[in-house]
Each structure stands twice: as structure tokens, then as C-alpha cells.
Amino acid sequence: MNGQTLVSKTPVKKSLIMAAFKDLDHCNYFPLESEDLIAVAWLNKDSTFEKGPVEEQFFRKLCVLTSEPWQPVVSAGIHLCELCQFDAPGFFENVFIPYQGKIFVAPVAIVHYISAHWYQPPPIFVEAVLACPPMKSMEYKKALLNNGGRDLVKAIGYL
Ligand SMILES: [Zn+2]
């Protein structure tokens, strides 16, 4: 399989429905053959998750990383928050955080989940975010490559 065939530019209807994964489970949402994608904050109305405060330093860093996240695939769907009672916001992008031989992937909705719904991500994800280089920097690209993200990087001709 070459990199080109991994990228779907056609919107797929079923992806309009929010996919849900348990925290730290393998995330197979993307049309990429990577075993190293670990799901964080893929929540829907049936999800059970940890609730509580997070360090503001972590939250602010996550806000910066999710403001302009690097995307290996064209986003085909929208993540609507299913935890809101009214006026749920929608999110289109995902954030990829390489750390300790894995790549964590969270919908950018994670910022909203933390802020509005007191979602508490796994401690390893907090560590990963605090250690993550700036998006689109050479260090970030290197971190992706060093943590199993070669296929992700190749998928958009980033190499
Ligand atoms: Zn919400």
C-alpha cells in the first residue's frame, strides 16, 4: 500500500456519526494502517470517563496544540459534542501527540470536554502533551517519526 491510497478525499457519511473509543484503546478511526494510534477523549453520550480538575498549564498547552493541529488525513466528519444538553459545538480536527513509542490521537473537542464537562484525561496523555514540541516544527515531525508515526507522516508526503 502506498501513501496515496491511504488518504480519502471523499466525505464518508458514516463518519458524520461520532466514533467513540475507550481511553487508551487502539484508535482505528483513520484509514491508516498504524497500530500505534491510541485513542484519548473519543467520547459520546454513553461514555463513562474520569471527571475532575486538570492542571491549568496542561490545559493551556493543549489549547495551543489544538489551535492549529497537524492533520495527516483530510477530515471527513464532524465531532458534535454529545455531552452538551443544548447548542452542542462541532469539531472537525484531531490532534496527534507522539510520546513514548505511541501516538495519542484526540479530537480537538477534548478542550471543550475538559472545560465544559470536567473530562479528566489519562495521566500519560497529560505527560505527552506537556512534552510535545510545537505543531509543525521539525522537532514535532521528528517525534512523530521516532514514535511509530512513519506511515502517518508518509500519508501526506510530509517526508
Ligand atoms: Zn459539550
Backbone and ligand atoms as CSV (ligand in chain L), in Angstrom:
chain,resi,resn,atom,element,x,y,z
A,1,MET,N,N,0.842,-1.197,0.000
A,1,MET,CA,C,0.000,0.000,0.000
A,1,MET,C,C,0.879,1.250,0.000
A,2,ASN,N,N,0.700,2.125,-0.973
A,2,ASN,CA,C,1.495,3.353,-0.922
A,2,ASN,C,C,0.720,4.460,-0.213
A,3,GLY,N,N,1.413,5.547,0.050
A,3,GLY,CA,C,0.830,6.624,0.848
A,3,GLY,C,C,-0.419,7.226,0.245
A,4,GLN,N,N,-0.478,7.272,-1.083
A,4,GLN,CA,C,-1.604,7.939,-1.743
A,4,GLN,C,C,-2.940,7.255,-1.433
A,5,THR,N,N,-2.924,5.923,-1.423
A,5,THR,CA,C,-4.176,5.205,-1.252
A,5,THR,C,C,-4.712,5.301,0.176
A,6,LEU,N,N,-3.883,5.809,1.061
A,6,LEU,CA,C,-4.315,5.904,2.455
A,6,LEU,C,C,-5.239,7.097,2.687
A,7,VAL,N,N,-5.199,8.071,1.793
A,7,VAL,CA,C,-5.919,9.313,2.035
A,7,VAL,C,C,-7.239,9.322,1.260
A,8,SER,N,N,-8.325,9.433,1.958
A,8,SER,CA,C,-9.631,9.516,1.320
A,8,SER,C,C,-10.062,10.968,1.266
A,9,LYS,N,N,-10.336,11.461,0.077
A,9,LYS,CA,C,-10.764,12.859,-0.048
A,9,LYS,C,C,-12.283,12.953,-0.170
A,10,THR,N,N,-12.936,11.795,-0.234
A,10,THR,CA,C,-14.387,11.790,-0.368
A,10,THR,C,C,-15.024,11.725,1.015
A,11,PRO,N,N,-15.884,12.677,1.328
A,11,PRO,CA,C,-16.554,12.593,2.627
A,11,PRO,C,C,-17.360,11.300,2.739
A,12,VAL,N,N,-17.228,10.637,3.851
A,12,VAL,CA,C,-17.930,9.373,4.067
A,12,VAL,C,C,-19.042,9.634,5.067
A,13,LYS,N,N,-20.255,9.239,4.697
A,13,LYS,CA,C,-21.403,9.570,5.526
A,13,LYS,C,C,-21.322,9.024,6.940
A,14,LYS,N,N,-20.873,7.774,7.060
A,14,LYS,CA,C,-20.891,7.163,8.384
A,14,LYS,C,C,-19.969,7.884,9.366
A,15,SER,N,N,-18.961,8.601,8.831
A,15,SER,CA,C,-18.054,9.296,9.741
A,15,SER,C,C,-18.692,10.557,10.320
A,16,LEU,N,N,-19.877,10.914,9.844
A,16,LEU,CA,C,-20.582,12.032,10.453
A,16,LEU,C,C,-21.082,11.660,11.844
A,17,ILE,N,N,-21.189,10.351,12.073
A,17,ILE,CA,C,-21.559,9.884,13.406
A,17,ILE,C,C,-20.286,9.813,14.232
A,18,MET,N,N,-20.350,10.369,15.418
A,18,MET,CA,C,-19.175,10.423,16.274
A,18,MET,C,C,-18.720,9.020,16.659
A,19,ALA,N,N,-17.484,8.693,16.306
A,19,ALA,CA,C,-16.914,7.423,16.751
A,19,ALA,C,C,-16.533,7.559,18.221
A,20,ALA,N,N,-16.692,6.491,18.974
A,20,ALA,CA,C,-16.312,6.517,20.387
A,20,ALA,C,C,-15.336,5.385,20.663
A,21,PHE,N,N,-14.293,5.701,21.441
A,21,PHE,CA,C,-13.338,4.698,21.882
A,21,PHE,C,C,-13.094,4.894,23.365
A,22,LYS,N,N,-12.763,3.790,24.032
A,22,LYS,CA,C,-12.337,3.907,25.424
A,22,LYS,C,C,-10.958,4.543,25.449
A,23,ASP,N,N,-10.686,5.367,26.456
A,23,ASP,CA,C,-9.367,5.981,26.583
A,23,ASP,C,C,-8.283,4.906,26.583
A,24,LEU,N,N,-7.239,5.163,25.785
A,24,LEU,CA,C,-6.040,4.327,25.654
A,24,LEU,C,C,-6.267,3.042,24.863
A,25,ASP,N,N,-7.447,2.885,24.266
A,25,ASP,CA,C,-7.655,1.790,23.321
A,25,ASP,C,C,-7.060,2.174,21.967
A,26,HIS,N,N,-6.812,1.161,21.146
A,26,HIS,CA,C,-6.339,1.428,19.792
A,26,HIS,C,C,-7.433,2.175,19.018
A,27,CYS,N,N,-7.037,3.222,18.315
A,27,CYS,CA,C,-7.991,4.026,17.553
A,27,CYS,C,C,-7.916,3.644,16.081
A,28,ASN,N,N,-8.993,3.047,15.548
A,28,ASN,CA,C,-8.982,2.642,14.135
A,28,ASN,C,C,-9.900,3.526,13.285
A,29,TYR,N,N,-10.089,4.755,13.721
A,29,TYR,CA,C,-10.988,5.679,13.030
A,29,TYR,C,C,-10.439,6.107,11.672
A,30,PHE,N,N,-9.115,6.166,11.579
A,30,PHE,CA,C,-8.495,6.709,10.375
A,30,PHE,C,C,-8.147,5.615,9.375
A,31,PRO,N,N,-8.212,5.941,8.078
A,31,PRO,CA,C,-7.853,4.950,7.053
A,31,PRO,C,C,-6.347,4.798,6.930
A,32,LEU,N,N,-5.709,4.510,8.043
A,32,LEU,CA,C,-4.262,4.369,8.092
A,32,LEU,C,C,-3.936,3.061,8.788
A,33,GLU,N,N,-2.965,2.359,8.236
A,33,GLU,CA,C,-2.599,1.076,8.837
A,33,GLU,C,C,-1.539,1.285,9.908
A,34,SER,N,N,-1.915,1.913,10.971
A,34,SER,CA,C,-0.967,2.112,12.060
A,34,SER,C,C,-1.500,1.462,13.325
A,35,GLU,N,N,-0.643,0.700,13.956
A,35,GLU,CA,C,-1.021,0.050,15.213
A,35,GLU,C,C,-0.708,0.947,16.399
A,36,ASP,N,N,-0.161,2.111,16.115
A,36,ASP,CA,C,0.377,2.928,17.200
A,36,ASP,C,C,-0.522,4.088,17.600
A,37,LEU,N,N,-1.721,4.159,17.027
A,37,LEU,CA,C,-2.619,5.251,17.382
A,37,LEU,C,C,-3.439,4.876,18.617
A,38,ILE,N,N,-3.342,5.706,19.641
A,38,ILE,CA,C,-4.011,5.447,20.910
A,38,ILE,C,C,-5.080,6.516,21.122
A,39,ALA,N,N,-6.306,6.070,21.333
A,39,ALA,CA,C,-7.435,6.989,21.451
A,39,ALA,C,C,-7.482,7.673,22.822
A,40,VAL,N,N,-7.730,8.977,22.791
A,40,VAL,CA,C,-7.966,9.742,24.020
A,40,VAL,C,C,-9.138,10.689,23.762
A,41,ALA,N,N,-10.111,10.677,24.658
A,41,ALA,CA,C,-11.246,11.625,24.617
A,41,ALA,C,C,-12.161,11.430,23.411
A,42,TRP,N,N,-12.340,10.205,22.980
A,42,TRP,CA,C,-13.333,9.931,21.932
A,42,TRP,C,C,-14.639,9.604,22.640
A,43,LEU,N,N,-15.328,10.638,23.085
A,43,LEU,CA,C,-16.478,10.468,23.968
A,43,LEU,C,C,-17.794,10.588,23.211
A,44,ASN,N,N,-18.768,9.821,23.638
A,44,ASN,CA,C,-20.144,10.077,23.209
A,44,ASN,C,C,-21.039,10.015,24.445
A,45,LYS,N,N,-22.345,10.083,24.231
A,45,LYS,CA,C,-23.247,10.222,25.380
A,45,LYS,C,C,-23.244,8.975,26.267
A,46,ASP,N,N,-22.799,7.839,25.732
A,46,ASP,CA,C,-22.769,6.614,26.520
A,46,ASP,C,C,-21.423,6.365,27.207
A,47,SER,N,N,-20.446,7.233,26.951
A,47,SER,CA,C,-19.110,7.015,27.514
A,47,SER,C,C,-19.106,7.224,29.024
A,48,THR,N,N,-18.353,6.379,29.712
A,48,THR,CA,C,-18.042,6.668,31.109
A,48,THR,C,C,-16.596,7.140,31.126
A,49,PHE,N,N,-16.322,8.185,31.891
A,49,PHE,CA,C,-14.960,8.729,31.897
A,49,PHE,C,C,-14.670,9.386,33.230
A,50,GLU,N,N,-13.363,9.531,33.504
A,50,GLU,CA,C,-12.922,10.184,34.734
A,50,GLU,C,C,-13.277,11.662,34.683
A,51,LYS,N,N,-13.752,12.186,35.821
A,51,LYS,CA,C,-14.050,13.612,35.903
A,51,LYS,C,C,-13.244,14.236,37.035
A,52,GLY,N,N,-12.803,15.455,36.804
A,52,GLY,CA,C,-12.082,16.162,37.848
A,52,GLY,C,C,-11.270,17.293,37.253
A,53,PRO,N,N,-10.563,18.038,38.109
A,53,PRO,CA,C,-9.776,19.170,37.623
A,53,PRO,C,C,-8.505,18.705,36.911
A,54,VAL,N,N,-7.971,19.550,36.047
A,54,VAL,CA,C,-6.655,19.313,35.440
A,54,VAL,C,C,-5.785,20.532,35.726
A,55,GLU,N,N,-4.458,20.341,35.620
A,55,GLU,CA,C,-3.529,21.450,35.786
A,55,GLU,C,C,-3.749,22.469,34.667
A,56,GLU,N,N,-3.770,23.761,35.039
A,56,GLU,CA,C,-4.002,24.779,34.023
A,56,GLU,C,C,-2.879,24.796,32.977
A,57,GLN,N,N,-1.656,24.521,33.422
A,57,GLN,CA,C,-0.515,24.504,32.490
A,57,GLN,C,C,-0.749,23.495,31.362
A,58,PHE,N,N,-1.268,22.314,31.748
A,58,PHE,CA,C,-1.603,21.281,30.760
A,58,PHE,C,C,-2.706,21.775,29.824
A,59,PHE,N,N,-3.739,22.365,30.401
A,59,PHE,CA,C,-4.877,22.831,29.596
A,59,PHE,C,C,-4.446,23.884,28.581
A,60,ARG,N,N,-3.621,24.838,29.035
A,60,ARG,CA,C,-3.177,25.913,28.131
A,60,ARG,C,C,-2.318,25.356,26.999
A,61,LYS,N,N,-1.452,24.409,27.329
A,61,LYS,CA,C,-0.598,23.795,26.287
A,61,LYS,C,C,-1.468,23.052,25.277
A,62,LEU,N,N,-2.466,22.334,25.783
A,62,LEU,CA,C,-3.371,21.594,24.899
A,62,LEU,C,C,-4.134,22.559,23.982
A,63,CYS,N,N,-4.531,23.701,24.515
A,63,CYS,CA,C,-5.227,24.719,23.703
A,63,CYS,C,C,-4.350,25.180,22.546
A,64,VAL,N,N,-3.069,25.379,22.822
A,64,VAL,CA,C,-2.145,25.817,21.766
A,64,VAL,C,C,-2.002,24.715,20.717
A,65,LEU,N,N,-1.813,23.468,21.173
A,65,LEU,CA,C,-1.609,22.350,20.241
A,65,LEU,C,C,-2.849,22.093,19.381
A,66,THR,N,N,-4.033,22.318,19.950
A,66,THR,CA,C,-5.268,22.045,19.204
A,66,THR,C,C,-5.726,23.243,18.370
A,67,SER,N,N,-5.053,24.378,18.515
A,67,SER,CA,C,-5.490,25.565,17.769
A,67,SER,C,C,-5.139,25.436,16.290
A,68,GLU,N,N,-4.042,24.728,15.991
A,68,GLU,CA,C,-3.670,24.539,14.587
A,68,GLU,C,C,-3.005,23.175,14.454
A,69,PRO,N,N,-3.778,22.103,14.685
A,69,PRO,CA,C,-3.156,20.775,14.746
A,69,PRO,C,C,-2.746,20.254,13.381
A,70,TRP,N,N,-1.613,19.582,13.353
A,70,TRP,CA,C,-1.162,18.919,12.136
A,70,TRP,C,C,-2.105,17.754,11.832
A,71,GLN,N,N,-2.555,17.651,10.553
A,71,GLN,CA,C,-3.514,16.617,10.153
A,71,GLN,C,C,-2.928,15.704,9.090
A,72,PRO,N,N,-2.802,14.419,9.355
A,72,PRO,CA,C,-2.280,13.518,8.327
A,72,PRO,C,C,-3.322,13.117,7.297
A,73,VAL,N,N,-4.598,13.258,7.595
A,73,VAL,CA,C,-5.657,12.875,6.659
A,73,VAL,C,C,-6.678,13.996,6.574
A,74,VAL,N,N,-7.353,14.058,5.446
A,74,VAL,CA,C,-8.401,15.056,5.280
A,74,VAL,C,C,-9.576,14.675,6.187
A,75,SER,N,N,-10.018,15.629,6.960
A,75,SER,CA,C,-11.128,15.353,7.867
A,75,SER,C,C,-12.413,15.179,7.074
A,76,ALA,N,N,-13.098,14.070,7.329
A,76,ALA,CA,C,-14.309,13.776,6.570
A,76,ALA,C,C,-15.564,13.922,7.412
A,77,GLY,N,N,-15.409,14.186,8.672
A,77,GLY,CA,C,-16.585,14.218,9.526
A,77,GLY,C,C,-16.517,15.312,10.555
A,78,ILE,N,N,-17.617,15.478,11.257
A,78,ILE,CA,C,-17.680,16.466,12.325
A,78,ILE,C,C,-17.915,15.739,13.639
A,79,HIS,N,N,-17.243,16.175,14.684
A,79,HIS,CA,C,-17.488,15.648,16.027
A,79,HIS,C,C,-18.412,16.616,16.744
A,80,LEU,N,N,-19.644,16.212,16.929
A,80,LEU,CA,C,-20.565,17.039,17.712
A,80,LEU,C,C,-20.521,16.569,19.150
A,81,CYS,N,N,-20.410,17.491,20.085
A,81,CYS,CA,C,-20.381,17.095,21.489
A,81,CYS,C,C,-21.735,16.498,21.880
A,82,GLU,N,N,-21.706,15.256,22.340
A,82,GLU,CA,C,-22.952,14.589,22.751
A,82,GLU,C,C,-23.204,14.752,24.248
A,83,LEU,N,N,-22.298,15.437,24.932
A,83,LEU,CA,C,-22.450,15.613,26.380
A,83,LEU,C,C,-23.208,16.894,26.713
A,84,CYS,N,N,-23.253,17.810,25.758
A,84,CYS,CA,C,-23.982,19.055,25.976
A,84,CYS,C,C,-25.488,18.800,25.892
A,85,GLN,N,N,-26.242,19.486,26.741
A,85,GLN,CA,C,-27.699,19.362,26.661
A,85,GLN,C,C,-28.243,20.171,25.480
A,86,PHE,N,N,-27.726,21.390,25.319
A,86,PHE,CA,C,-28.181,22.266,24.236
A,86,PHE,C,C,-26.986,22.852,23.492
A,87,ASP,N,N,-27.238,23.266,22.254
A,87,ASP,CA,C,-26.267,24.034,21.473
A,87,ASP,C,C,-24.879,23.396,21.467
A,88,ALA,N,N,-24.833,22.101,21.184
A,88,ALA,CA,C,-23.547,21.400,21.186
A,88,ALA,C,C,-22.626,21.951,20.105
A,89,PRO,N,N,-21.388,22.252,20.461
A,89,PRO,CA,C,-20.439,22.702,19.442
A,89,PRO,C,C,-19.948,21.516,18.609
A,90,GLY,N,N,-19.497,21.795,17.377
A,90,GLY,CA,C,-18.943,20.765,16.498
A,90,GLY,C,C,-17.464,21.001,16.264
A,91,PHE,N,N,-16.729,19.907,16.051
A,91,PHE,CA,C,-15.275,19.986,15.871
A,91,PHE,C,C,-14.884,19.120,14.684
A,92,PHE,N,N,-13.944,19.623,13.868
A,92,PHE,CA,C,-13.583,18.909,12.644
A,92,PHE,C,C,-12.225,18.233,12.709
A,93,GLU,N,N,-11.350,18.708,13.574
A,93,GLU,CA,C,-9.961,18.252,13.506
A,93,GLU,C,C,-9.612,17.342,14.673
A,94,ASN,N,N,-8.435,16.733,14.551
A,94,ASN,CA,C,-7.899,15.861,15.598
A,94,ASN,C,C,-6.480,16.292,15.889
A,95,VAL,N,N,-6.013,15.976,17.081
A,95,VAL,CA,C,-4.651,16.342,17.455
A,95,VAL,C,C,-3.852,15.058,17.707
A,96,PHE,N,N,-2.656,14.985,17.127
A,96,PHE,CA,C,-1.779,13.811,17.228
A,96,PHE,C,C,-0.600,14.153,18.133
A,97,ILE,N,N,-0.449,13.391,19.210
A,97,ILE,CA,C,0.594,13.675,20.197
A,97,ILE,C,C,1.528,12.466,20.318
A,98,PRO,N,N,2.744,12.552,19.770
A,98,PRO,CA,C,3.682,11.430,19.869
A,98,PRO,C,C,4.356,11.396,21.243
A,99,TYR,N,N,4.467,10.190,21.816
A,99,TYR,CA,C,5.100,10.088,23.150
A,99,TYR,C,C,5.377,8.632,23.491
A,100,GLN,N,N,6.574,8.339,23.932
A,100,GLN,CA,C,6.976,7.029,24.450
A,100,GLN,C,C,6.561,5.863,23.544
A,101,GLY,N,N,6.876,5.987,22.257
A,101,GLY,CA,C,6.645,4.893,21.326
A,101,GLY,C,C,5.216,4.751,20.849
A,102,LYS,N,N,4.366,5.695,21.221
A,102,LYS,CA,C,2.967,5.670,20.784
A,102,LYS,C,C,2.599,7.037,20.230
A,103,ILE,N,N,1.476,7.059,19.498
A,103,ILE,CA,C,0.916,8.347,19.094
A,103,ILE,C,C,-0.516,8.410,19.609
A,104,PHE,N,N,-0.740,9.360,20.475
A,104,PHE,CA,C,-2.074,9.575,21.038
A,104,PHE,C,C,-2.849,10.468,20.076
A,105,VAL,N,N,-4.107,10.118,19.854
A,105,VAL,CA,C,-4.924,10.954,18.975
A,105,VAL,C,C,-6.233,11.293,19.685
A,106,ALA,N,N,-6.518,12.587,19.722
A,106,ALA,CA,C,-7.738,13.079,20.374
A,106,ALA,C,C,-8.449,14.036,19.432
A,107,PRO,N,N,-9.780,14.000,19.411
A,107,PRO,CA,C,-10.489,15.062,18.688
A,107,PRO,C,C,-10.209,16.399,19.382
A,108,VAL,N,N,-10.150,17.486,18.625
A,108,VAL,CA,C,-9.885,18.777,19.278
A,108,VAL,C,C,-11.010,19.144,20.247
A,109,ALA,N,N,-12.122,18.425,20.155
A,109,ALA,CA,C,-13.208,18.567,21.135
A,109,ALA,C,C,-12.728,18.320,22.560
A,110,ILE,N,N,-11.562,17.728,22.719
A,110,ILE,CA,C,-11.047,17.422,24.063
A,110,ILE,C,C,-10.967,18.689,24.924
A,111,VAL,N,N,-10.637,19.811,24.301
A,111,VAL,CA,C,-10.550,21.079,25.041
A,111,VAL,C,C,-11.918,21.438,25.627
A,112,HIS,N,N,-12.942,21.250,24.817
A,112,HIS,CA,C,-14.318,21.503,25.274
A,112,HIS,C,C,-14.730,20.489,26.344
A,113,TYR,N,N,-14.381,19.232,26.155
A,113,TYR,CA,C,-14.743,18.202,27.140
A,113,TYR,C,C,-14.149,18.517,28.519
A,114,ILE,N,N,-12.907,18.999,28.517
A,114,ILE,CA,C,-12.248,19.332,29.785
A,114,ILE,C,C,-12.899,20.566,30.402
A,115,SER,N,N,-13.033,21.595,29.559
A,115,SER,CA,C,-13.502,22.880,30.062
A,115,SER,C,C,-14.966,22.824,30.507
A,116,ALA,N,N,-15.831,22.238,29.683
A,116,ALA,CA,C,-17.271,22.276,29.953
A,116,ALA,C,C,-17.767,21.066,30.741
A,117,HIS,N,N,-17.128,19.917,30.566
A,117,HIS,CA,C,-17.673,18.677,31.142
A,117,HIS,C,C,-16.738,18.008,32.147
A,118,TRP,N,N,-15.669,18.683,32.541
A,118,TRP,CA,C,-14.749,18.195,33.574
A,118,TRP,C,C,-14.127,16.844,33.226
A,119,TYR,N,N,-13.983,16.588,31.912
A,119,TYR,CA,C,-13.298,15.364,31.486
A,119,TYR,C,C,-11.846,15.401,31.979
A,120,GLN,N,N,-11.387,14.276,32.521
A,120,GLN,CA,C,-10.017,14.186,33.042
A,120,GLN,C,C,-9.264,13.131,32.231
A,121,PRO,N,N,-8.332,13.566,31.368
A,121,PRO,CA,C,-7.619,12.597,30.526
A,121,PRO,C,C,-6.648,11.731,31.328
A,122,PRO,N,N,-6.224,10.588,30.775
A,122,PRO,CA,C,-5.274,9.714,31.476
A,122,PRO,C,C,-3.958,10.467,31.748
A,123,PRO,N,N,-3.308,10.195,32.883
A,123,PRO,CA,C,-2.060,10.900,33.239
A,123,PRO,C,C,-0.983,10.820,32.153
A,124,ILE,N,N,-0.895,9.686,31.451
A,124,ILE,CA,C,0.140,9.552,30.408
A,124,ILE,C,C,-0.091,10.544,29.278
A,125,PHE,N,N,-1.362,10.871,29.018
A,125,PHE,CA,C,-1.668,11.850,27.976
A,125,PHE,C,C,-1.270,13.255,28.431
A,126,VAL,N,N,-1.471,13.526,29.710
A,126,VAL,CA,C,-1.053,14.822,30.258
A,126,VAL,C,C,0.461,14.980,30.089
A,127,GLU,N,N,1.209,13.927,30.433
A,127,GLU,CA,C,2.672,13.932,30.244
A,127,GLU,C,C,3.027,14.156,28.779
A,128,ALA,N,N,2.308,13.459,27.892
A,128,ALA,CA,C,2.595,13.532,26.457
A,128,ALA,C,C,2.394,14.950,25.934
A,129,VAL,N,N,1.320,15.586,26.365
A,129,VAL,CA,C,1.021,16.955,25.923
A,129,VAL,C,C,2.096,17.921,26.425
A,130,LEU,N,N,2.478,17.765,27.692
A,130,LEU,CA,C,3.480,18.673,28.265
A,130,LEU,C,C,4.827,18.510,27.558
A,131,ALA,N,N,5.099,17.302,27.036
A,131,ALA,CA,C,6.379,17.039,26.373
A,131,ALA,C,C,6.333,17.306,24.872
A,132,CYS,N,N,5.161,17.616,24.337
A,132,CYS,CA,C,5.013,17.703,22.876
A,132,CYS,C,C,5.651,18.979,22.312
A,133,PRO,N,N,6.473,18.832,21.271
A,133,PRO,CA,C,7.046,20.027,20.616
A,133,PRO,C,C,5.952,20.821,19.898
A,134,PRO,N,N,6.243,22.076,19.523
A,134,PRO,CA,C,5.244,22.886,18.818
A,134,PRO,C,C,4.801,22.206,17.516
A,135,MET,N,N,3.503,22.310,17.198
A,135,MET,CA,C,2.951,21.756,15.965
A,135,MET,C,C,3.732,22.279,14.759
A,136,LYS,N,N,3.950,21.420,13.799
A,136,LYS,CA,C,4.557,21.762,12.521
A,136,LYS,C,C,6.030,22.152,12.653
A,137,SER,N,N,6.637,21.979,13.839
A,137,SER,CA,C,8.071,22.219,13.973
A,137,SER,C,C,8.821,20.973,13.509
A,138,MET,N,N,10.121,21.124,13.255
A,138,MET,CA,C,10.959,19.981,12.902
A,138,MET,C,C,10.986,18.967,14.051
A,139,GLU,N,N,10.997,19.472,15.282
A,139,GLU,CA,C,11.014,18.580,16.462
A,139,GLU,C,C,9.745,17.733,16.520
A,140,TYR,N,N,8.618,18.346,16.150
A,140,TYR,CA,C,7.352,17.605,16.156
A,140,TYR,C,C,7.389,16.485,15.118
A,141,LYS,N,N,7.863,16.812,13.923
A,141,LYS,CA,C,7.974,15.813,12.859
A,141,LYS,C,C,8.890,14.671,13.306
A,142,LYS,N,N,10.019,15.034,13.918
A,142,LYS,CA,C,10.953,14.007,14.404
A,142,LYS,C,C,10.295,13.132,15.460
A,143,ALA,N,N,9.538,13.750,16.344
A,143,ALA,CA,C,8.870,12.998,17.409
A,143,ALA,C,C,7.853,12.022,16.819
A,144,LEU,N,N,7.130,12.436,15.774
A,144,LEU,CA,C,6.197,11.520,15.098
A,144,LEU,C,C,6.957,10.318,14.544
A,145,LEU,N,N,8.053,10.608,13.849
A,145,LEU,CA,C,8.831,9.534,13.221
A,145,LEU,C,C,9.421,8.591,14.266
A,146,ASN,N,N,9.878,9.142,15.365
A,146,ASN,CA,C,10.532,8.333,16.402
A,146,ASN,C,C,9.558,7.542,17.258
A,147,ASN,N,N,8.272,7.821,17.126
A,147,ASN,CA,C,7.287,7.145,17.975
A,147,ASN,C,C,6.280,6.327,17.164
A,148,GLY,N,N,6.709,5.896,15.975
A,148,GLY,CA,C,5.859,4.992,15.200
A,148,GLY,C,C,4.962,5.684,14.206
A,149,GLY,N,N,5.224,6.951,13.915
A,149,GLY,CA,C,4.333,7.704,13.028
A,149,GLY,C,C,4.772,7.781,11.587
A,150,ARG,N,N,5.685,6.877,11.165
A,150,ARG,CA,C,6.212,6.947,9.809
A,150,ARG,C,C,5.093,6.888,8.766
A,151,ASP,N,N,4.117,5.995,8.959
A,151,ASP,CA,C,3.023,5.879,7.987
A,151,ASP,C,C,2.162,7.148,7.972
A,152,LEU,N,N,1.963,7.719,9.146
A,152,LEU,CA,C,1.186,8.960,9.235
A,152,LEU,C,C,1.868,10.064,8.453
A,153,VAL,N,N,3.171,10.171,8.653
A,153,VAL,CA,C,3.933,11.236,8.024
A,153,VAL,C,C,3.994,11.027,6.521
A,154,LYS,N,N,4.148,9.769,6.105
A,154,LYS,CA,C,4.208,9.451,4.680
A,154,LYS,C,C,2.865,9.717,3.980
A,155,ALA,N,N,1.781,9.554,4.710
A,155,ALA,CA,C,0.435,9.640,4.118
A,155,ALA,C,C,0.190,10.993,3.452
A,156,ILE,N,N,0.823,12.043,3.945
A,156,ILE,CA,C,0.628,13.344,3.304
A,156,ILE,C,C,1.907,13.841,2.648
A,157,GLY,N,N,2.846,12.941,2.433
A,157,GLY,CA,C,4.078,13.352,1.775
A,157,GLY,C,C,4.877,14.326,2.606
A,158,TYR,N,N,4.816,14.155,3.915
A,158,TYR,CA,C,5.488,15.062,4.852
A,158,TYR,C,C,6.991,14.789,4.850
A,159,LEU,N,N,7.390,13.564,4.466
A,159,LEU,CA,C,8.808,13.204,4.462
A,159,LEU,C,C,9.542,13.860,3.300
L,1,ZN,ZN,ZN,-20.317,19.666,25.364
